[in-house]
């Protein structure tokens, strides 16, 4: 008889953190896509950004394949044509 598979803990232990308000400046279309992704996943924008950054710090992809497909749709809707290679070449109007 195969061993029973262990079910993942439905509610992992939480970590208390101190959050701060920031005056982050971000490209307008990127912000629109991020807000839409947060809304789709019923997250605050801050929670979404924290998740993206924590994944990036570990070298992990932050989004599943279905979420990436949704992001591609949202990029099209909001006219977001920037790519990672553009990240260090953006200038303000």
C-alpha positions in Angstrom: 0.0 0.0 0.0 1.5 3.4 -1.0 2.1 5.9 1.8 -0.6 8.5 2.2 0.3 11.8 0.6 0.6 14.6 3.1 -1.9 17.4 2.3 -0.5 20.9 2.3 -1.4 23.0 5.3 -4.4 25.0 4.2 -3.3 28.1 6.2 0.5 28.3 6.7 1.8 30.2 9.7 1.7 34.0 9.2 4.5 36.4 9.6 4.0 39.7 11.3 5.6 42.6 9.4 5.8 46.3 9.6 4.6 48.1 6.4 5.4 51.6 5.5 3.7 54.1 3.1 5.8 55.0 0.1 5.6 57.5 -2.7 6.6 55.0 -5.4 6.7 56.4 -8.9 5.9 53.9 -11.6 5.1 53.9 -15.4 1.4 54.5 -15.9 0.6 51.4 -18.0 2.6 49.1 -15.8 0.5 50.3 -12.8 -2.7 49.7 -14.7 -1.7 46.1 -15.5 -0.6 45.5 -11.9 -3.8 46.9 -10.5 -5.8 44.6 -12.8 -3.8 41.5 -11.8 -4.3 42.4 -8.2 -8.0 42.7 -8.7 -8.2 39.4 -10.5 -6.5 37.7 -7.6 -8.4 39.7 -4.9 -5.2 41.2 -3.6 -4.2 44.7 -2.7 -1.6 46.3 -5.0 0.9 46.2 -2.1 0.4 42.5 -1.5 0.8 41.7 -5.2 4.1 43.7 -5.4 5.4 42.1 -2.2 4.7 38.7 -3.6 6.4 39.6 -6.9 9.5 40.9 -5.1 9.8 37.9 -2.7 9.6 35.5 -5.7 12.2 37.6 -7.6 14.5 37.6 -4.6 14.5 33.8 -4.7 14.9 33.7 -8.5 11.4 32.2 -8.9 8.7 33.2 -11.4 5.9 35.0 -9.6 3.1 34.0 -11.9 1.5 30.8 -13.1 0.9 30.1 -16.8 -2.8 31.1 -16.6 -1.9 34.3 -14.9 0.8 35.1 -17.5 -1.9 34.6 -20.2 -4.1 37.0 -18.4 -1.2 39.5 -18.1 -0.6 39.2 -21.8 -4.3 40.2 -22.4 -4.1 43.1 -20.0 -0.9 44.3 -21.5 -2.7 44.5 -24.9 -5.7 46.2 -23.4 -3.6 48.9 -21.7 -1.1 49.2 -24.6 1.9 48.1 -22.5 4.6 47.4 -25.0 7.6 47.7 -22.7 9.8 44.6 -22.0 12.4 43.8 -19.4 15.2 45.1 -21.7 13.6 48.6 -21.5 13.8 48.7 -17.7 17.0 50.7 -17.5 16.2 53.0 -20.5 13.0 54.6 -19.4 12.9 58.5 -19.3 10.2 60.8 -18.1 8.3 63.0 -20.4 
